[in-house]
Amino acid sequence: MVVLGVAGILMLLVTATACGQATPAGSTAPAGGGLPLTAVTAVPLPGDTGRVDYASLDPAAHRLFIAHLGASQVIEVDTTTNQVVNVIDNIPGVHGVLVVPELHRVFATATTSNEVLTLDEDTGTVLSRAPAGDYPDGLAYDPTSHRVWVTNETGGTETVLDTTTGQIVGTVDVGGDAGNVAYDPAGRILVAVQSRDQVVVIDQTTFTITQRVDIPGCDHPHGLALDPDHRVGFVACDGNATLHTLDLDTYQTSNPLKVGDTPDVLAYDPGMGRLYVAAESGTVTVLAENNRQLTVLGSGHLADDAHVVAVDPATHRSYYPIAQGPDDHPQILVQAP
């Protein structure tokens, strides 16, 4: 990398903002200091500056898959060389992307056509397409039944895909606008229901809702991540920028914390016990989990529109795709603890 080239300048700018950017007027800053992160590099991506959405990582294969919604593409990046190795076109309005290493498959939601696509992880070939509900978004994988659960945000449903056949095997109505979905190894699927300020618990076998969990003090729960080893989950509420801890056995909530305005995607690193919360405001909040409780390690404005994060549990690096870098193309900001 050329010293003081574009990437180097960006690194300096990111470091400067991480060390203490002023909080925008009208917002409340989370507790803690600046971001406890160090810029590693910035990876240029192809395409225009249209919105970049979810990302999913295969740590063993060193592959990161990114949904470039604005270009209707899934972009594959080698995290060892930090190079783009494949671009998969014609996935209309792609929002969600999920790589399942054990299957060598990537699943993507095409919001414009209301479909879920199955891709070959190695070649990027589209293997199958299946109908989803209205506005398919996030995804979760159930390894016991080899099924993918697809959140249909405005449809208020979960579509269940059999990964063996590529066919839809069920639909669950969650009773309101659906946020993110997560798999609990205890045999449950959890879904944030945005318009009801709830998380619903679904039996993964019968496709029935077994419990509705109110999240007091939460406005519009959207982001969802689990630490099943310690039996806790984390719910981010984008209407009032709060993060809540959820006991996965009792379904009691506790410890609401402030995060950046309009939190979106959450990523948990079990090896370090760190939770990353990326917000539409560009603020990233890093939290430490200890004894099933979270504390804020730091928070700061990483970059405009840095609302997506993926974390590598092997290297502990975190990845933040953004729509517009300094060269007017999308890129990934790579950060280390």
N, C-alpha and C positions, 0 to 999 in steps of 0.2 A: 504494500500500500504506500502511495506517495505521501511523504510527510507534508502536512498542511494542505493536502488535497481536500476535496469536498467531504469525503468520509471523515477525515481527521478534524475538519472544522466542525462538522456535525457532532462529533464525539465531544469536543470541547463545549459546544453549546448545550448538549444534553447534560454533561457533568455540571455545568453552571446552573442550569435550571433545577437539577436534582439537589443542589446544595441550598436551595431556598428561594423559590419563586413566590412572589406575592400572591395571596389568595384573591380570586376575582371578587369584585363587589357583590354583595348579596348572598355569598356562600359562606359556609362554616368549615374551617379547616379541621381535618382530623388531628387528634393528639399525636405527639411524636415529632421528631425532627425531619430533616430532608430525607430523600430516598436513600436507603442503605444498599445502593446498587452502583456498580461500576460499568461504564460503557465498554463493550468489547469491540463491536463493529456495527456497521450499517450495511445491509445486503440490498442492493438495487433489485427491483422487480420489474418485469415487463408490463406494458399496458398503460392506460391512462390513469387519471387521478380519481376515478370513480371509487365508491365506497369499498373498503376491504372489510370482510367480516371474519367469521370464526376460523380458527387454526387448530390442527391436531397433529400430534407428534408420535412417531414410531422411534423410540430411543435406541432400540437394538439395531435397526437398519439405518439410523441417523438420517431420517427423512421427516421433513415438516411439510404438511399440506395446508394450503391457505385458500380460503374462498375469496376470490376477487369478484365480488358481487357486481360491481360496475362494468366489468368486462365479460361477465358470464363465464369465468374460467376458474379452474382449480390449478394452482401453481404448486409445484413440488420443488423443494429446496433440500440440498444435501447440507446437513448441519456440520459436517466435518470440514468441507471445503468452502461452505457459505456461497454456493453457486446454485443457480436455478438449473434443474436437470430435466424438467418436463413441464409443459403447459397443456392442460386438457381443456379444449374449447367446447362451446355449445352446451353449456349447462345453464339454462336461462334463469337469470336472477339468483345465482347460487348464494345461499346464506350459510347453512350448516355444512360442516365437513367433519368426518370422523374416520380415522384409520383404525382398523382392527388387525393388529399384527398376526394373531394366531390364524386368521383366515386369509391373510395377504389380500385384504379387500379394503377399499375406501368407500364410504357412503356419503352422499352429498344430497342436499335438498335443493331442488329447483323451484324457487318460489313463484316465478312467473308462470310456469306450467303446472304447478301443484303436483310435483312428482318427487320421488326419492330414487336416486340412481345408485347402482352398484358398479364400482370401478375395480379393475385389476390393479393392485398396488404397484406391481412391478412394471407394467406397460402403460397404465392409464386408460386402457381400453374400457369402453362402457359395456358391461356385461348384461345389464338388465335395467329396465325402468318400471316403476310401479306407481300407481296413483296414490297420492296422499290427500290430506284435507286442505282446507283453506290456509294459505300462507305457511307452508312447512318451514321450520326454522332449525332448532337445536335437535341433537340426537344423543342417544345413549345405547350402550351395548350390554345385553344380558348374556354372559358367557355360559350359563347353565343350560339355557334353551336355544342358544345361538339365534337370538332375535334382536333386532334393532328397533328401538322406540323412537318415533318421530313426533316432535311437538308441532302441532298446527296452531299457530298463535291466534289468529282471528277466528279460526274455526272452533277453537275451544276443545280440541280433541287430541288424543294420542293415536297415531297409526302404528300398528305393530307389523314389522316385516320379518318373515322367515328368511334368514340369510342362506339357507340351503337351497331353497326353491326360487328365491327372489320374489315371492308372492306375499300379498297382504293376508294376514291370518286373524286380524281383529282390529277393532276401533273402540276406544274408551272415551266417553264424554266426561270432561273434568268440570264442566259447569261454569266456565268463564274463560276469558282470554288466557291462553297458556303461555307460561314462561319456560325456563329451562327444565330439563328432565335429567335425572340421575339414577343409576342402578345401585341398590343396596344389596350386598351379598347375603343379607338375612332373608332374601326372597321377596323383596319389595322394589317397586319403582316409585320414586318421588317426583312430583311435578309441582312447580310453583304456579299458582293460579292468580294471575295479576289483578284481575278485576274483583276478586273476593278477599284479597290479602290473606291468602291461605297457602299451605302446602298440602296436597292430597297424597295419600299413601295408597298404592295399587298393588293388589296381589298379582305377582308376575305370571301365575299359572291360570287363574280364573278370570283375569282381566277385570276384576271388580274393585271398586274403591272401598277400602276397609276403614279409612279414617280421614277426617278433614281436620287439619291443624291450623287454628288461627295464629297469626303472628302479631301480637300486640305491639303497637308502635311502628308498624311497617306500612308504608304506602306503596303499593304496586310492586310486589316481589317478582323479581325477574331472574337474577343470577342465582345459581345453585351449585354447590360443590360439597363433596362428602369426604370425611376421614373415617372410613368404616372400621379401621383397626382400633380406633379410640371411641367409636360409636357416637360420633358427633357430625353434624352437617352445618353448613353455612349458607345463609340466605341473604342476598343483597336486594335492597328495596330502592328502585330507581326514582320513586316519587319524592322521597325525603332523605336520600343519601345515607342510609343506615345499613349496618350489617348485623345480623342476628345469628346467635349460635343455637342450634337445635339438637337436643338429645335424641338420638336415633332409637332409643329403647322406650323412653317415657313420653317423647314428643313434647317436652317442655322447652320453652325458649328462654334465653338468658343473654345478658351481657351485650346490649345494643351499643354499637360503636359508630362514630361518624366516619364516612369514607368520602371519596371525591364525588362531585355532583353527577348524577345519573350513572350510577355504577351499572356495568353491563356484564362482562365475562370474569369468572373466577377461575383460578388454577391453584391446586394444592400440591406442594412438594413434600411427600411423606418423609423423605430422608432427613430434611432439615427442619421439618415441622413448620413450614412457612406457607402462608396463604397470600396470594397475589390478587388484588382487586383492581381491574382496569375500568375506567369510567369514560363515558362519552365526552366529558369535559377535558379529557387528556390527562387527568390526574390518576396516578397509580399509587395505591396504598399497599404496603407490605406489613403483614402481621405475623407474629410468632404464636404458635400454639404450645401451651404447657399445661399439663393436668387438665386437658379438655377446655381450657380457657384461652381466649385470644388477647393479645396486647399489640398495640400499634408500634411497630419499629420505626416507621417513617412514612412520609407521604409527600408527593410533589408532582408538579406538572412535567410529564415526560415529553409529550409532543401533542400537538393538536390531533384529536381523533384517535388517540391511542386507547381504544376501548376494548381491545382484544389482547389476551395473553395466553401463551402456552408455556409450560415449564418442562425441562428435561430432568427427570429424577436421577439420572446418572451424573450429569455434569453440573446440575443445579442452575444452569443458565435459563433465563426467561426471554421469550421472544414476543415482540410487539409489532405486528404489521400495521402500517399506517398508509393512508391513501396518497399523501403528497410529501415527498422529500424535497430537498433543496434543488433537485434537478427537474422538478415537476413530474416525477414518476413515483409510483408507490415503492416502498422499501420496508425492510424489517429492521427494527432496532434490537440488537442483541445485548443483553445485560447479564452481569454476573453478580452474585451476592458480595 
